[in-house]
Amino acid sequence: MFKDIVVPITGTSGDSYALNMALDLALAHEAHLTVMEMVNLPLPVAGPWGLMPDVSMSDLYQQLREQGKANVAVLKKRLEKETVSTEVRLVEALFSEPSRLAAHCAHYADLAVIAGVLGDSTEGDISRTYFGGLLIESGRPVLVIPPRCKVPMPPKRIVAAWRPTRECARAFHDALPLLVAAESVDVLVVDPVRGELGHGEQPGADIAAHLARHGVKVNVQVRQSHDNRIASVLLDHAAEMHANMLVVGGYGHSRFREWALGGVTRELLFEANLPVFYSH
């Protein structure tokens, strides 16, 4: 069960959707929900004599802090009608990136929920920065909610992408509270590799048996990509089964390699139109 859920407010258009999904999850799991209003205080620009006191920076800090306090008041007003346990924190980032502070706060939670952004945009850069920081540095799973996404939460139908890797094993374990509660879970194996260090003689059978022992209503689906992108295969299958969530291991390759050359994690962040549960 998830008992502590955190939602960092990224300042993007998808924040309200992420907050609504997190509230639904908190209600279902009787969890405590922490909403973090992130205030980014930029460092002063160094001059010839190093960092010097700057009246204009002090004024800027004051404005940003006042805006953060106003946003906190709005969030508290929004949450006061909810029946779940909630709190709103004002988190100031001066000597650290907001995404790193969000990851630090997520150390004390079971799950982080953040807004996603469809496509490549300025908002997308913000969302991806938070996502990367949370996934790599928090040690906790991250649930990304695309803008305008409205699905049942907890999800009734889940697609869980399986490869015999550390990241996927971690994702399946972290997502167990959701997998157990779902009406149907498809374990999707794409382009299986047989052998003792691969998927085995019956791809997906071992992980399906493990999930079944936990009470998961699991089906194994094996697909060939036929030179299509793996992300496209996952999303196509999710659409066919009317899935409410996709579970994947995040950054199976190095983070830089995935971002520079492309990878399943990067493509799903750009293209997914349903919630995606990532673990690393």
Buried (B, 14 or more C-beta within 10 A) or exposed (E): EBBBBBBBBBBBBBBBBBBBBBBBBBBBBEBBBBBBBBBBBEEBEEEEEEEEEEEEBEEBBEEBBEEBEEBBEEBBEBBEEEEBEBEBBBBBBEEEBBBBBBBBBBEEBBBBBBBBBBEEEEBBEBBBBBBBBBBBBBEBBBBBBBBEBEBEBBBBBBBBBBBBEEBBBBBBEBBBBBBBBBEBBBBBBBBBEEEEEEBBEBBBBBBBEBBEEEEBBBEBBBBEEEEEBBBBBBBEBBEEBEBBBBBBBBBBEEBEEBBEEEBBBBBBBBBBBBBBBBBB
